[in-house]
Amino acid sequence: MSDRFYLYDDRVDTKTRFVSFMGDQQRFDLAIIQSDRYYGKQIVLDIQGSRFAIIGTDDLDEEGYLEHAFKLSEEDAEDLRSFLRESL
């Protein structure tokens, strides 16, 4: 077996918020992870949908970003966008 080539192997302190809320049509169960990586953006994990994205406030203005990243309808993405605008 050859030696493993690591690009990086770091441990960092993180702050994680677990939150669950009801949108107009669906429930959201999220974990929002803050660290000093990703240029101030946060990792948002959709626990029920098994999806995640690295999101900053600029990404919330990107048309179709949340719909694509979390496989959401426009209405459900707007519920999530509204929550994230308040939280990020």
C-alpha positions in Angstrom: 0.0 0.0 0.0 1.4 3.4 -0.9 1.5 6.4 1.5 -1.6 8.5 1.6 -1.2 12.0 0.2 -3.1 14.5 2.3 -4.0 17.9 0.9 -4.8 18.9 4.4 -5.7 17.3 7.7 -6.7 20.1 10.2 -8.8 20.2 13.3 -10.7 23.4 14.0 -13.0 24.7 16.6 -16.5 25.1 15.4 -19.8 26.5 16.6 -22.9 24.5 15.6 -26.5 25.6 15.8 -29.2 22.9 15.4 -32.6 24.4 14.5 -35.9 23.1 13.3 -38.7 25.2 11.9 -41.8 24.9 9.8 -42.0 26.7 6.5 -45.3 27.2 4.7 -45.2 23.7 3.2 -42.4 21.7 4.8 -40.3 21.3 7.9 -36.6 22.2 8.0 -34.1 20.5 10.3 -30.8 22.2 9.9 -27.3 22.2 11.4 -25.5 25.5 10.8 -21.7 25.2 11.3 -19.5 28.2 11.8 -15.7 28.0 11.6 -12.8 30.2 10.5 -12.8 28.5 7.1 -14.8 29.3 4.0 -14.1 33.0 4.0 -16.9 33.9 6.6 -19.5 31.6 5.0 -21.2 28.8 7.0 -22.0 25.2 6.3 -25.7 24.6 6.2 -26.8 21.0 6.5 -30.3 19.9 5.7 -30.4 16.9 8.1 -33.7 15.4 6.7 -32.8 15.9 3.0 -29.1 14.8 3.4 -27.8 17.9 1.6 -25.5 20.7 2.5 -24.0 23.9 1.1 -21.5 26.5 2.1 -23.5 29.7 2.3 -22.9 33.4 2.8 -25.2 36.3 2.6 -24.1 36.9 -1.0 -25.3 33.4 -1.9 -28.8 34.2 -0.7 -29.1 36.8 -3.5 -28.0 34.3 -6.2 -31.1 33.2 -8.2 -31.8 29.5 -8.0 -28.9 28.8 -5.6 -30.9 27.4 -2.7 -33.3 25.6 -5.0 -30.4 23.8 -6.7 -28.3 23.1 -3.6 -31.1 21.7 -1.5 -33.4 20.5 -4.3 -36.3 22.8 -3.2 -39.3 24.3 -4.9 -39.2 28.1 -5.2 -41.7 28.5 -2.4 -39.7 26.2 0.0 -36.5 27.9 -1.0 -38.0 31.3 -0.1 -38.9 30.0 3.4 -35.3 28.8 3.9 -33.8 32.0 2.4 -35.9 34.1 4.7 -34.7 32.2 7.7 -31.1 32.3 6.6 -31.2 36.0 6.0 -32.1 36.4 9.7 -29.6 33.9 10.9 -26.4 34.3 8.9 
